[in-house]
Amino acid sequence: MLTSLEALGSRMLDLLVPRVDASAAGAACMCYECVQGGASSGCAATGHRWYRKQPCGGGPWTFDRCANCSAGSGYCI
């Protein structure tokens, strides 16, 4: 009976939580950095500050979103 319940739980877990390949998890990692722009740079509502993003493994920085952040601060997830 216990073995049947464990098998059922394992199948339910597989249905509800997708498996992620380890190499795919690394590719999904992104780093964000807060940037302070000039008066013509956009994001006026946030004092011309925004986050730019870059894949953790490197690559070009791209605009992410306007934000009330401290220029130069950042994080990776």
C-alpha positions as CSV (number, residue, x, y, z in Angstrom):
1,M,0.0,0.0,0.0
2,L,2.8,2.4,0.9
3,T,4.6,1.7,-2.3
4,S,1.4,2.5,-4.3
5,L,1.1,5.8,-2.5
6,E,4.7,6.7,-3.1
7,A,4.3,5.9,-6.8
8,L,1.2,8.0,-7.0
9,G,2.9,10.9,-5.2
10,S,5.8,10.7,-7.6
11,R,3.6,10.8,-10.6
12,M,1.6,13.7,-9.2
13,L,4.8,15.6,-8.5
14,D,5.9,15.1,-12.1
15,L,2.6,16.5,-13.3
16,L,2.6,19.5,-11.1
17,V,6.3,20.5,-11.1
18,P,8.2,20.5,-14.4
19,R,11.7,19.0,-14.4
20,V,14.5,21.3,-15.4
21,D,17.7,20.1,-17.0
22,A,20.7,21.5,-15.1
23,S,22.1,23.1,-18.3
24,A,18.8,24.8,-18.9
25,A,18.8,26.2,-15.4
26,G,22.1,27.9,-15.9
27,A,20.9,29.5,-19.2
28,A,17.9,31.0,-17.4
29,C,20.1,32.9,-14.9
30,M,20.0,36.6,-15.5
31,C,22.0,39.5,-13.9
32,Y,20.5,42.9,-13.4
33,E,22.2,46.3,-12.8
34,C,20.7,49.6,-11.9
35,V,21.7,52.4,-14.3
36,Q,21.3,56.2,-13.9
37,G,20.6,57.9,-17.3
38,G,20.6,61.5,-18.4
39,A,17.5,63.7,-18.8
40,S,16.8,62.4,-22.3
41,S,17.2,58.7,-21.4
42,G,13.6,58.0,-20.5
43,C,12.2,56.6,-17.3
44,A,11.5,60.1,-16.0
45,A,9.0,58.8,-13.3
46,T,11.9,56.9,-11.6
47,G,14.5,59.7,-11.8
48,H,15.9,58.3,-15.1
49,R,16.9,55.0,-13.3
50,W,16.3,51.6,-14.8
51,Y,17.6,48.0,-14.7
52,R,19.5,46.5,-17.5
53,K,19.9,42.7,-17.8
54,Q,22.5,40.3,-19.1
55,P,22.6,36.5,-19.1
56,C,24.8,35.2,-16.2
57,G,27.3,33.7,-18.6
58,G,27.9,37.0,-20.4
59,G,26.5,38.7,-23.4
60,P,25.1,42.1,-24.3
61,W,23.2,44.2,-21.7
62,T,19.6,45.1,-22.6
63,F,17.0,47.3,-21.1
64,D,14.7,45.6,-18.6
65,R,12.5,48.0,-16.8
66,C,12.3,51.5,-15.2
67,A,12.9,51.2,-11.4
68,N,13.4,53.2,-8.2
69,C,16.8,51.7,-7.5
70,S,20.3,52.8,-6.4
71,A,22.6,53.4,-9.4
72,G,25.3,50.7,-9.6
73,S,23.4,48.2,-7.5
74,G,22.6,44.8,-9.0
75,Y,21.8,41.1,-8.5
76,C,21.7,37.8,-10.3
77,I,18.9,35.3,-10.1
